[in-house]
Amino acid sequence: MKVTILGSGTSTGVPMVGCNCRVCSSQDPRDARTRSSLLIRHGDHTILVDTSPDLRYQALREHINHIDAVLFTHSHADHVNGIDDLRGFHFINRTVVPCFASRATTEILLNHFPYIFKEQEGSGYKPLLDPHIVTDAFELFGLSITPIPLEHGHTATFGYRIGTFAYLTDCNAIPDSSEALLNGLDLLIIDGLRWKPHPFHFNIETAMAATARLQPRRTILTHLSHDVLYSEGAALPAGFEFAYDGLEYEL
């Protein structure tokens, strides 16, 4: 299984529109961050986590020619508003792709993007996604996928665990019951928005504190804002690093 970070940035992306700060003007390509999303390749299958507004660019950059399933973490705009970019895959492959999310996220997606899930009368467009509400572990392409309930301010989100890998974006707390699902990880990718505290996201300090309880072998901090210069990752404790777009890890 290969994990690729399609996007490592926060909701504004980096560079942020109109900003000339040290990160937004950085010449290091690892400081250029599209909105957060992830790709999992397993055999001939590709699983997308979230449809960021930068999905088209991310798919072209990573030469993705088909998507076999989508996992949604939550319904915030920076994680779902690229859903239209799935149309290109449908036009080529003519397949209806299963997607998985919590009940709350599914209901919002069905309400905001009805044409993605159900043919609209007279449109001629076929459904692109087949929605599945999940609460517990489920099987997909020979993989056991476990939804991990997380707290994101007042919003409930899902992380996902697959084997010894877990992806926990957009969170500021991990409930005790969810920590129990995260033992024995080789790789953890977790929200670490910025150096300063934030009410709805782990910052770098709190992300590392949460990770210390889980003790994964390797931790990558993602959903990074323009407060975080990639080169500053050299000062992080052993086992921690910053994400960047295109970073790959094989399990």
Contacts in CASP RR format, 6 or more apart in sequence:
PFRMAT RR
TARGET T0000
AUTHOR 0000-0000-0000
METHOD contacts of the structure
MODEL  1
MKVTILGSGTSTGVPMVGCNCRVCSSQDPRDARTRSSLLIRHGDHTILVD
TSPDLRYQALREHINHIDAVLFTHSHADHVNGIDDLRGFHFINRTVVPCF
ASRATTEILLNHFPYIFKEQEGSGYKPLLDPHIVTDAFELFGLSITPIPL
EHGHTATFGYRIGTFAYLTDCNAIPDSSEALLNGLDLLIIDGLRWKPHPF
HFNIETAMAATARLQPRRTILTHLSHDVLYSEGAALPAGFEFAYDGLEYE
L
1 40 0 8 1.000
1 41 0 8 1.000
1 42 0 8 1.000
1 43 0 8 1.000
1 143 0 8 1.000
1 162 0 8 1.000
1 165 0 8 1.000
1 250 0 8 1.000
1 251 0 8 1.000
2 40 0 8 1.000
2 41 0 8 1.000
2 42 0 8 1.000
2 248 0 8 1.000
2 249 0 8 1.000
2 250 0 8 1.000
2 251 0 8 1.000
3 38 0 8 1.000
3 39 0 8 1.000
3 40 0 8 1.000
3 165 0 8 1.000
3 167 0 8 1.000
3 187 0 8 1.000
3 189 0 8 1.000
3 248 0 8 1.000
3 249 0 8 1.000
3 250 0 8 1.000
3 251 0 8 1.000
4 38 0 8 1.000
4 39 0 8 1.000
4 40 0 8 1.000
4 41 0 8 1.000
4 62 0 8 1.000
4 246 0 8 1.000
4 247 0 8 1.000
4 248 0 8 1.000
5 38 0 8 1.000
5 189 0 8 1.000
5 220 0 8 1.000
5 222 0 8 1.000
5 243 0 8 1.000
5 244 0 8 1.000
5 245 0 8 1.000
5 246 0 8 1.000
5 247 0 8 1.000
5 248 0 8 1.000
6 34 0 8 1.000
6 37 0 8 1.000
6 38 0 8 1.000
6 39 0 8 1.000
6 52 0 8 1.000
6 54 0 8 1.000
6 55 0 8 1.000
6 58 0 8 1.000
6 62 0 8 1.000
6 245 0 8 1.000
6 246 0 8 1.000
7 33 0 8 1.000
7 34 0 8 1.000
7 35 0 8 1.000
7 36 0 8 1.000
7 37 0 8 1.000
7 38 0 8 1.000
7 52 0 8 1.000
7 54 0 8 1.000
7 58 0 8 1.000
7 222 0 8 1.000
7 243 0 8 1.000
7 245 0 8 1.000
7 246 0 8 1.000
8 33 0 8 1.000
8 34 0 8 1.000
8 36 0 8 1.000
8 222 0 8 1.000
8 223 0 8 1.000
8 224 0 8 1.000
8 242 0 8 1.000
8 243 0 8 1.000
8 244 0 8 1.000
8 245 0 8 1.000
8 247 0 8 1.000
9 33 0 8 1.000
9 34 0 8 1.000
9 35 0 8 1.000
9 36 0 8 1.000
9 222 0 8 1.000
9 223 0 8 1.000
9 224 0 8 1.000
9 225 0 8 1.000
9 243 0 8 1.000
9 245 0 8 1.000
10 33 0 8 1.000
10 35 0 8 1.000
10 36 0 8 1.000
10 78 0 8 1.000
10 193 0 8 1.000
10 223 0 8 1.000
10 224 0 8 1.000
10 225 0 8 1.000
10 226 0 8 1.000
11 35 0 8 1.000
11 76 0 8 1.000
11 77 0 8 1.000
11 78 0 8 1.000
12 225 0 8 1.000
12 226 0 8 1.000
13 33 0 8 1.000
13 34 0 8 1.000
13 35 0 8 1.000
13 54 0 8 1.000
13 226 0 8 1.000
14 23 0 8 1.000
14 24 0 8 1.000
14 31 0 8 1.000
14 32 0 8 1.000
14 33 0 8 1.000
14 224 0 8 1.000
14 225 0 8 1.000
14 226 0 8 1.000
15 23 0 8 1.000
15 24 0 8 1.000
15 25 0 8 1.000
15 32 0 8 1.000
15 226 0 8 1.000
16 24 0 8 1.000
16 226 0 8 1.000
18 24 0 8 1.000
19 226 0 8 1.000
21 226 0 8 1.000
22 229 0 8 1.000
23 31 0 8 1.000
23 226 0 8 1.000
23 227 0 8 1.000
23 228 0 8 1.000
23 229 0 8 1.000
24 226 0 8 1.000
26 32 0 8 1.000
26 229 0 8 1.000
26 230 0 8 1.000
28 229 0 8 1.000
28 230 0 8 1.000
28 231 0 8 1.000
29 244 0 8 1.000
30 230 0 8 1.000
30 242 0 8 1.000
30 244 0 8 1.000
30 245 0 8 1.000
31 229 0 8 1.000
31 230 0 8 1.000
31 244 0 8 1.000
32 245 0 8 1.000
33 224 0 8 1.000
33 244 0 8 1.000
33 245 0 8 1.000
34 52 0 8 1.000
34 54 0 8 1.000
34 57 0 8 1.000
34 58 0 8 1.000
34 245 0 8 1.000
35 52 0 8 1.000
35 53 0 8 1.000
35 54 0 8 1.000
35 78 0 8 1.000
35 79 0 8 1.000
36 50 0 8 1.000
36 52 0 8 1.000
36 78 0 8 1.000
36 79 0 8 1.000
36 169 0 8 1.000
36 170 0 8 1.000
36 222 0 8 1.000
36 223 0 8 1.000
37 48 0 8 1.000
37 49 0 8 1.000
37 50 0 8 1.000
37 51 0 8 1.000
37 52 0 8 1.000
37 54 0 8 1.000
37 55 0 8 1.000
37 58 0 8 1.000
37 79 0 8 1.000
38 48 0 8 1.000
38 49 0 8 1.000
38 50 0 8 1.000
38 167 0 8 1.000
38 169 0 8 1.000
38 189 0 8 1.000
39 46 0 8 1.000
39 47 0 8 1.000
39 48 0 8 1.000
39 49 0 8 1.000
39 62 0 8 1.000
39 64 0 8 1.000
40 46 0 8 1.000
40 47 0 8 1.000
40 48 0 8 1.000
40 49 0 8 1.000
40 162 0 8 1.000
41 47 0 8 1.000
42 141 0 8 1.000
42 142 0 8 1.000
42 143 0 8 1.000
43 141 0 8 1.000
45 68 0 8 1.000
45 69 0 8 1.000
45 141 0 8 1.000
46 64 0 8 1.000
46 66 0 8 1.000
46 67 0 8 1.000
46 68 0 8 1.000
47 67 0 8 1.000
47 68 0 8 1.000
47 69 0 8 1.000
47 70 0 8 1.000
47 71 0 8 1.000
47 140 0 8 1.000
47 141 0 8 1.000
47 143 0 8 1.000
48 55 0 8 1.000
48 67 0 8 1.000
48 69 0 8 1.000
48 70 0 8 1.000
48 71 0 8 1.000
49 70 0 8 1.000
49 71 0 8 1.000
49 72 0 8 1.000
49 73 0 8 1.000
49 160 0 8 1.000
49 167 0 8 1.000
50 70 0 8 1.000
50 71 0 8 1.000
50 72 0 8 1.000
50 73 0 8 1.000
50 79 0 8 1.000
50 80 0 8 1.000
50 169 0 8 1.000
51 70 0 8 1.000
51 72 0 8 1.000
51 79 0 8 1.000
51 80 0 8 1.000
51 81 0 8 1.000
51 82 0 8 1.000
51 83 0 8 1.000
51 85 0 8 1.000
51 86 0 8 1.000
52 58 0 8 1.000
52 78 0 8 1.000
52 79 0 8 1.000
52 81 0 8 1.000
52 82 0 8 1.000
53 77 0 8 1.000
53 78 0 8 1.000
53 81 0 8 1.000
53 82 0 8 1.000
54 82 0 8 1.000
55 82 0 8 1.000
55 83 0 8 1.000
55 85 0 8 1.000
55 86 0 8 1.000
56 82 0 8 1.000
56 85 0 8 1.000
58 64 0 8 1.000
58 245 0 8 1.000
59 85 0 8 1.000
61 245 0 8 1.000
61 246 0 8 1.000
62 246 0 8 1.000
65 89 0 8 1.000
65 92 0 8 1.000
66 89 0 8 1.000
66 92 0 8 1.000
66 93 0 8 1.000
66 95 0 8 1.000
67 86 0 8 1.000
67 89 0 8 1.000
67 97 0 8 1.000
68 95 0 8 1.000
68 97 0 8 1.000
68 141 0 8 1.000
69 97 0 8 1.000
69 98 0 8 1.000
69 99 0 8 1.000
69 100 0 8 1.000
69 140 0 8 1.000
69 141 0 8 1.000
70 86 0 8 1.000
70 97 0 8 1.000
70 98 0 8 1.000
70 99 0 8 1.000
70 100 0 8 1.000
70 129 0 8 1.000
71 99 0 8 1.000
71 100 0 8 1.000
71 101 0 8 1.000
71 145 0 8 1.000
71 158 0 8 1.000
71 160 0 8 1.000
72 79 0 8 1.000
72 80 0 8 1.000
72 99 0 8 1.000
72 100 0 8 1.000
72 101 0 8 1.000
72 105 0 8 1.000
72 106 0 8 1.000
72 109 0 8 1.000
72 158 0 8 1.000
73 79 0 8 1.000
73 101 0 8 1.000
73 105 0 8 1.000
73 157 0 8 1.000
73 158 0 8 1.000
73 159 0 8 1.000
73 160 0 8 1.000
73 167 0 8 1.000
73 169 0 8 1.000
73 170 0 8 1.000
74 102 0 8 1.000
74 105 0 8 1.000
74 152 0 8 1.000
74 155 0 8 1.000
74 156 0 8 1.000
74 157 0 8 1.000
74 158 0 8 1.000
74 170 0 8 1.000
75 104 0 8 1.000
75 105 0 8 1.000
75 108 0 8 1.000
75 109 0 8 1.000
75 112 0 8 1.000
76 155 0 8 1.000
76 170 0 8 1.000
79 169 0 8 1.000
79 170 0 8 1.000
80 109 0 8 1.000
80 112 0 8 1.000
80 113 0 8 1.000
83 109 0 8 1.000
83 113 0 8 1.000
83 116 0 8 1.000
83 129 0 8 1.000
84 116 0 8 1.000
86 97 0 8 1.000
86 116 0 8 1.000
86 128 0 8 1.000
86 129 0 8 1.000
87 128 0 8 1.000
89 95 0 8 1.000
89 97 0 8 1.000
90 96 0 8 1.000
90 97 0 8 1.000
90 126 0 8 1.000
90 128 0 8 1.000
96 126 0 8 1.000
96 127 0 8 1.000
96 128 0 8 1.000
96 129 0 8 1.000
96 130 0 8 1.000
97 128 0 8 1.000
97 129 0 8 1.000
97 130 0 8 1.000
98 129 0 8 1.000
98 130 0 8 1.000
98 132 0 8 1.000
98 140 0 8 1.000
99 109 0 8 1.000
99 129 0 8 1.000
99 130 0 8 1.000
99 131 0 8 1.000
99 132 0 8 1.000
100 132 0 8 1.000
100 134 0 8 1.000
100 138 0 8 1.000
100 140 0 8 1.000
100 145 0 8 1.000
100 147 0 8 1.000
101 109 0 8 1.000
101 131 0 8 1.000
101 132 0 8 1.000
101 133 0 8 1.000
101 134 0 8 1.000
101 158 0 8 1.000
102 133 0 8 1.000
102 134 0 8 1.000
102 135 0 8 1.000
102 147 0 8 1.000
102 156 0 8 1.000
102 158 0 8 1.000
103 133 0 8 1.000
103 135 0 8 1.000
104 156 0 8 1.000
105 158 0 8 1.000
106 131 0 8 1.000
106 133 0 8 1.000
109 116 0 8 1.000
109 117 0 8 1.000
109 131 0 8 1.000
110 117 0 8 1.000
110 131 0 8 1.000
114 120 0 8 1.000
115 123 0 8 1.000
115 125 0 8 1.000
116 127 0 8 1.000
116 128 0 8 1.000
116 129 0 8 1.000
117 127 0 8 1.000
117 128 0 8 1.000
117 129 0 8 1.000
117 130 0 8 1.000
117 131 0 8 1.000
118 127 0 8 1.000
119 125 0 8 1.000
119 126 0 8 1.000
119 127 0 8 1.000
132 138 0 8 1.000
134 147 0 8 1.000
135 147 0 8 1.000
136 146 0 8 1.000
136 147 0 8 1.000
137 144 0 8 1.000
137 145 0 8 1.000
137 146 0 8 1.000
137 147 0 8 1.000
138 144 0 8 1.000
138 145 0 8 1.000
139 145 0 8 1.000
143 162 0 8 1.000
143 163 0 8 1.000
144 162 0 8 1.000
144 163 0 8 1.000
145 160 0 8 1.000
145 161 0 8 1.000
145 162 0 8 1.000
146 160 0 8 1.000
146 161 0 8 1.000
146 162 0 8 1.000
146 181 0 8 1.000
147 158 0 8 1.000
147 159 0 8 1.000
147 160 0 8 1.000
148 158 0 8 1.000
148 159 0 8 1.000
148 160 0 8 1.000
148 161 0 8 1.000
148 166 0 8 1.000
148 168 0 8 1.000
148 174 0 8 1.000
148 178 0 8 1.000
148 181 0 8 1.000
148 182 0 8 1.000
149 156 0 8 1.000
149 157 0 8 1.000
149 158 0 8 1.000
149 159 0 8 1.000
149 175 0 8 1.000
149 177 0 8 1.000
149 178 0 8 1.000
150 156 0 8 1.000
150 157 0 8 1.000
150 158 0 8 1.000
150 159 0 8 1.000
150 168 0 8 1.000
150 170 0 8 1.000
150 171 0 8 1.000
150 173 0 8 1.000
150 174 0 8 1.000
150 175 0 8 1.000
150 178 0 8 1.000
151 157 0 8 1.000
151 171 0 8 1.000
151 172 0 8 1.000
151 173 0 8 1.000
151 174 0 8 1.000
151 175 0 8 1.000
152 170 0 8 1.000
152 171 0 8 1.000
152 172 0 8 1.000
152 200 0 8 1.000
152 201 0 8 1.000
153 172 0 8 1.000
153 173 0 8 1.000
153 199 0 8 1.000
153 200 0 8 1.000
154 200 0 8 1.000
155 170 0 8 1.000
155 200 0 8 1.000
157 169 0 8 1.000
157 170 0 8 1.000
157 171 0 8 1.000
159 166 0 8 1.000
159 167 0 8 1.000
159 168 0 8 1.000
159 169 0 8 1.000
159 171 0 8 1.000
160 166 0 8 1.000
160 167 0 8 1.000
161 181 0 8 1.000
161 182 0 8 1.000
161 185 0 8 1.000
163 251 0 8 1.000
164 184 0 8 1.000
164 185 0 8 1.000
164 186 0 8 1.000
164 187 0 8 1.000
164 251 0 8 1.000
165 185 0 8 1.000
165 186 0 8 1.000
165 187 0 8 1.000
165 188 0 8 1.000
165 189 0 8 1.000
165 249 0 8 1.000
165 251 0 8 1.000
166 182 0 8 1.000
166 185 0 8 1.000
166 187 0 8 1.000
166 188 0 8 1.000
166 189 0 8 1.000
166 216 0 8 1.000
167 189 0 8 1.000
168 174 0 8 1.000
168 188 0 8 1.000
168 189 0 8 1.000
168 190 0 8 1.000
168 191 0 8 1.000
169 189 0 8 1.000
169 190 0 8 1.000
169 191 0 8 1.000
169 222 0 8 1.000
169 223 0 8 1.000
170 191 0 8 1.000
170 200 0 8 1.000
170 201 0 8 1.000
170 223 0 8 1.000
171 190 0 8 1.000
171 191 0 8 1.000
171 201 0 8 1.000
171 202 0 8 1.000
172 191 0 8 1.000
172 198 0 8 1.000
172 199 0 8 1.000
172 200 0 8 1.000
172 201 0 8 1.000
172 202 0 8 1.000
172 206 0 8 1.000
174 182 0 8 1.000
174 210 0 8 1.000
179 213 0 8 1.000
179 214 0 8 1.000
182 188 0 8 1.000
182 214 0 8 1.000
182 216 0 8 1.000
183 214 0 8 1.000
184 214 0 8 1.000
184 215 0 8 1.000
184 216 0 8 1.000
185 214 0 8 1.000
185 216 0 8 1.000
185 217 0 8 1.000
186 216 0 8 1.000
186 217 0 8 1.000
186 218 0 8 1.000
186 251 0 8 1.000
187 216 0 8 1.000
187 217 0 8 1.000
187 218 0 8 1.000
187 219 0 8 1.000
187 220 0 8 1.000
187 249 0 8 1.000
187 251 0 8 1.000
188 211 0 8 1.000
188 214 0 8 1.000
188 216 0 8 1.000
188 218 0 8 1.000
188 219 0 8 1.000
188 220 0 8 1.000
189 219 0 8 1.000
189 220 0 8 1.000
189 222 0 8 1.000
189 243 0 8 1.000
190 202 0 8 1.000
190 207 0 8 1.000
190 210 0 8 1.000
190 211 0 8 1.000
190 219 0 8 1.000
190 220 0 8 1.000
190 221 0 8 1.000
190 222 0 8 1.000
191 201 0 8 1.000
191 202 0 8 1.000
191 207 0 8 1.000
191 221 0 8 1.000
191 222 0 8 1.000
191 223 0 8 1.000
192 201 0 8 1.000
192 202 0 8 1.000
192 203 0 8 1.000
192 204 0 8 1.000
192 207 0 8 1.000
192 221 0 8 1.000
192 222 0 8 1.000
192 223 0 8 1.000
192 224 0 8 1.000
193 201 0 8 1.000
193 202 0 8 1.000
193 203 0 8 1.000
193 204 0 8 1.000
193 223 0 8 1.000
193 224 0 8 1.000
193 225 0 8 1.000
194 201 0 8 1.000
194 203 0 8 1.000
194 204 0 8 1.000
194 224 0 8 1.000
194 225 0 8 1.000
194 227 0 8 1.000
194 228 0 8 1.000
195 203 0 8 1.000
195 204 0 8 1.000
195 205 0 8 1.000
195 227 0 8 1.000
195 228 0 8 1.000
196 203 0 8 1.000
196 227 0 8 1.000
197 203 0 8 1.000
197 206 0 8 1.000
201 223 0 8 1.000
202 210 0 8 1.000
204 221 0 8 1.000
204 228 0 8 1.000
204 236 0 8 1.000
207 221 0 8 1.000
208 219 0 8 1.000
208 236 0 8 1.000
208 237 0 8 1.000
208 240 0 8 1.000
211 219 0 8 1.000
211 240 0 8 1.000
217 239 0 8 1.000
218 239 0 8 1.000
218 241 0 8 1.000
218 249 0 8 1.000
219 239 0 8 1.000
219 240 0 8 1.000
219 241 0 8 1.000
220 240 0 8 1.000
220 241 0 8 1.000
220 242 0 8 1.000
220 243 0 8 1.000
220 247 0 8 1.000
220 249 0 8 1.000
221 236 0 8 1.000
221 240 0 8 1.000
221 241 0 8 1.000
221 242 0 8 1.000
221 243 0 8 1.000
222 243 0 8 1.000
224 242 0 8 1.000
224 243 0 8 1.000
228 242 0 8 1.000
230 242 0 8 1.000
230 244 0 8 1.000
232 242 0 8 1.000
233 240 0 8 1.000
233 241 0 8 1.000
233 242 0 8 1.000
236 242 0 8 1.000
END
